[in-house]
């Protein structure tokens, strides 16, 4: 069941482990109206909720890459599993995901976490996902390691960072059908 809460400032959609908070009549940073389709909103809510709700306790740095640029956001999760993300950071994340899906149809995302590492020797975990308008796929450990072992501009091999555990992105369920 999906619940939608609307007031003069915000629309919040909540469904089990998914949520989306959107300002009424929101515009993107370039001033155009942000009016994503229902499928884009559902997919964005599934992805954002899947990352924020499933992230372990600690500090996190998320990068979302679309055909329109790169957005970086920081958030934390406390011992009560409460997600703490600044409003402007959330708005940037939301805009990036929705515009990326609505206009480009695909986004890539990585999450760098400093707590809950499966390998106690690792100081940081890095995982990633590819999100399209119809699917959310976690990158494998090998894919994320390959992405981090190549220079973004030249494609040349670079050494992986010490103390980092490269892990598969967890499963995030998409409810959008083709």
VOTI-881420 format. One record per residue (C-alpha): z, y, x. Coordinates in pm, 1 decimal. Layout:
# residues N
[atom [Z, Y, X]];
...
# end
This chain:
# residues 178
[atom [0.0, 0.0, 0.0]];
[atom [-91.4, 344.6, 128.9]];
[atom [124.5, 645.3, 44.3]];
[atom [-15.4, 994.7, 74.1]];
[atom [216.1, 1296.5, 86.7]];
[atom [63.0, 1640.3, 39.8]];
[atom [216.8, 1983.7, 58.8]];
[atom [72.2, 2327.7, 132.2]];
[atom [62.0, 2263.9, 506.7]];
[atom [22.1, 1893.1, 572.4]];
[atom [-125.8, 1569.3, 445.7]];
[atom [61.4, 1262.4, 568.9]];
[atom [-74.0, 914.4, 508.7]];
[atom [166.1, 626.3, 567.0]];
[atom [93.2, 254.8, 547.9]];
[atom [318.1, -8.9, 714.6]];
[atom [257.9, 63.1, 1087.4]];
[atom [-0.9, 336.8, 1040.5]];
[atom [39.9, 705.5, 986.8]];
[atom [-167.3, 1017.2, 1002.2]];
[atom [-44.0, 1373.1, 975.3]];
[atom [-310.6, 1632.8, 923.8]];
[atom [-286.6, 2001.8, 851.8]];
[atom [-447.1, 2109.9, 527.5]];
[atom [-784.7, 2274.5, 589.6]];
[atom [-753.7, 2191.3, 958.7]];
[atom [-1018.6, 2330.9, 1188.6]];
[atom [-1115.4, 2203.6, 1529.3]];
[atom [-1065.4, 2409.6, 1843.0]];
[atom [-1420.7, 2540.5, 1814.0]];
[atom [-1340.2, 2675.9, 1465.2]];
[atom [-1542.1, 2427.4, 1259.0]];
[atom [-1382.0, 2258.5, 959.3]];
[atom [-1250.9, 1912.4, 1028.1]];
[atom [-1352.4, 1699.5, 729.1]];
[atom [-1368.0, 1338.2, 847.3]];
[atom [-1474.1, 1053.9, 619.8]];
[atom [-1215.6, 823.5, 461.8]];
[atom [-1317.5, 544.4, 700.9]];
[atom [-1269.2, 770.0, 1003.3]];
[atom [-927.0, 878.9, 879.3]];
[atom [-820.3, 516.1, 820.0]];
[atom [-948.2, 407.2, 1162.3]];
[atom [-783.5, 705.3, 1331.8]];
[atom [-455.5, 631.5, 1153.0]];
[atom [-474.0, 264.4, 1253.3]];
[atom [-536.1, 350.4, 1617.3]];
[atom [-285.3, 635.3, 1655.9]];
[atom [-17.9, 446.3, 1462.7]];
[atom [-92.7, 127.1, 1656.3]];
[atom [-34.8, 300.9, 1988.6]];
[atom [263.8, 518.1, 1892.3]];
[atom [448.5, 248.5, 1695.3]];
[atom [384.9, -38.6, 1937.5]];
[atom [454.5, 151.2, 2259.9]];
[atom [779.7, 41.4, 2419.0]];
[atom [1071.2, 274.0, 2478.9]];
[atom [1011.5, 520.1, 2760.8]];
[atom [765.3, 790.0, 2864.4]];
[atom [391.9, 764.9, 2800.1]];
[atom [76.7, 950.2, 2900.4]];
[atom [-229.5, 885.3, 2681.6]];
[atom [-585.9, 982.2, 2769.1]];
[atom [-858.9, 980.0, 2503.1]];
[atom [-1219.6, 1017.6, 2614.1]];
[atom [-1500.8, 1098.9, 2371.6]];
[atom [-1851.6, 1232.1, 2401.4]];
[atom [-1693.7, 1577.5, 2360.1]];
[atom [-1440.2, 1564.0, 2640.8]];
[atom [-1104.3, 1429.6, 2748.4]];
[atom [-766.9, 1485.2, 2580.6]];
[atom [-435.5, 1406.1, 2748.3]];
[atom [-108.4, 1382.8, 2555.7]];
[atom [247.8, 1294.0, 2649.4]];
[atom [499.9, 1129.8, 2422.1]];
[atom [823.0, 937.2, 2452.2]];
[atom [1005.0, 676.4, 2251.4]];
[atom [1383.6, 664.0, 2249.3]];
[atom [1635.1, 380.4, 2211.5]];
[atom [1609.5, 411.1, 1830.5]];
[atom [1227.2, 370.7, 1852.7]];
[atom [1176.0, 731.7, 1744.5]];
[atom [847.3, 873.9, 1875.8]];
[atom [875.5, 1223.1, 2022.3]];
[atom [544.8, 1406.9, 2050.7]];
[atom [495.4, 1783.8, 2043.6]];
[atom [303.8, 1920.5, 1744.2]];
[atom [27.9, 2073.6, 1959.8]];
[atom [-5.7, 1748.9, 2155.4]];
[atom [-28.5, 1550.1, 1831.5]];
[atom [-286.9, 1791.2, 1692.7]];
[atom [-497.4, 1752.9, 2011.1]];
[atom [-472.0, 1373.6, 1988.6]];
[atom [-559.7, 1371.3, 1619.8]];
[atom [-854.7, 1606.0, 1665.2]];
[atom [-989.6, 1413.7, 1961.4]];
[atom [-971.1, 1078.7, 1782.6]];
[atom [-1114.3, 1201.1, 1451.0]];
[atom [-1395.0, 1411.5, 1599.7]];
[atom [-1477.0, 1139.3, 1852.5]];
[atom [-1507.3, 876.9, 1579.6]];
[atom [-1678.7, 1098.6, 1321.5]];
[atom [-1936.0, 1252.6, 1553.6]];
[atom [-1976.0, 1007.1, 1838.8]];
[atom [-1865.9, 684.7, 1674.7]];
[atom [-1673.6, 562.8, 1981.0]];
[atom [-1375.4, 662.3, 2192.8]];
[atom [-1205.6, 514.3, 2496.2]];
[atom [-832.3, 545.0, 2547.5]];
[atom [-577.1, 455.5, 2811.3]];
[atom [-199.5, 454.3, 2797.1]];
[atom [15.1, 489.3, 3109.7]];
[atom [378.1, 389.9, 3044.0]];
[atom [684.1, 420.1, 3266.5]];
[atom [913.8, 183.3, 3078.2]];
[atom [905.6, -172.1, 2954.7]];
[atom [681.6, -295.7, 3236.0]];
[atom [631.1, -673.0, 3207.4]];
[atom [640.5, -693.4, 3587.6]];
[atom [982.6, -566.1, 3706.1]];
[atom [827.4, -474.5, 4043.2]];
[atom [577.2, -242.9, 3872.8]];
[atom [683.1, 113.2, 3806.1]];
[atom [405.2, 181.5, 3559.1]];
[atom [190.0, -10.4, 3310.6]];
[atom [-165.4, 94.7, 3225.2]];
[atom [-362.3, -46.3, 2932.4]];
[atom [-665.7, 63.9, 2734.2]];
[atom [-875.6, 35.6, 2419.4]];
[atom [-1226.9, 98.5, 2293.3]];
[atom [-1231.8, 231.0, 1937.4]];
[atom [-1540.3, 252.3, 1715.8]];
[atom [-1573.1, 339.4, 1350.8]];
[atom [-1545.3, -35.0, 1270.9]];
[atom [-1331.0, -192.6, 1543.3]];
[atom [-1039.7, -142.5, 1778.9]];
[atom [-1054.7, -361.2, 2088.4]];
[atom [-793.9, -379.4, 2360.1]];
[atom [-938.9, -388.6, 2710.9]];
[atom [-858.6, -698.6, 2913.6]];
[atom [-651.7, -682.4, 3230.3]];
[atom [-971.2, -725.7, 3434.3]];
[atom [-1154.4, -446.9, 3246.8]];
[atom [-870.8, -199.7, 3294.4]];
[atom [-841.7, -288.1, 3664.8]];
[atom [-1218.2, -242.8, 3708.4]];
[atom [-1202.1, 94.8, 3535.4]];
[atom [-924.1, 212.8, 3766.2]];
[atom [-1084.0, 76.2, 4084.0]];
[atom [-1399.7, 288.7, 4063.8]];
[atom [-1442.9, 660.5, 4130.5]];
[atom [-1527.9, 836.7, 3801.3]];
[atom [-1801.1, 1050.4, 3955.5]];
[atom [-1958.7, 830.2, 4221.3]];
[atom [-1879.1, 479.8, 4095.8]];
[atom [-1767.1, 384.6, 4446.2]];
[atom [-1480.1, 140.2, 4485.1]];
[atom [-1134.3, 290.2, 4523.5]];
[atom [-804.7, 109.9, 4587.1]];
[atom [-575.8, 44.5, 4291.5]];
[atom [-254.0, 244.1, 4288.7]];
[atom [51.3, 61.4, 4422.4]];
[atom [335.4, -6.7, 4179.3]];
[atom [104.6, -12.1, 3876.8]];
[atom [71.5, -314.0, 3650.7]];
[atom [-271.7, -319.4, 3479.7]];
[atom [-234.7, -505.7, 3150.4]];
[atom [-443.8, -583.0, 2843.5]];
[atom [-428.6, -342.5, 2550.7]];
[atom [-235.0, -494.0, 2264.2]];
[atom [-405.4, -586.6, 1939.0]];
[atom [-438.2, -304.6, 1688.6]];
[atom [-571.0, -411.9, 1351.4]];
[atom [-856.5, -217.8, 1195.5]];
[atom [-878.6, -215.1, 816.9]];
[atom [-1221.2, -53.3, 806.4]];
[atom [-1502.3, -288.6, 707.0]];
[atom [-1867.0, -269.8, 807.1]];
# end
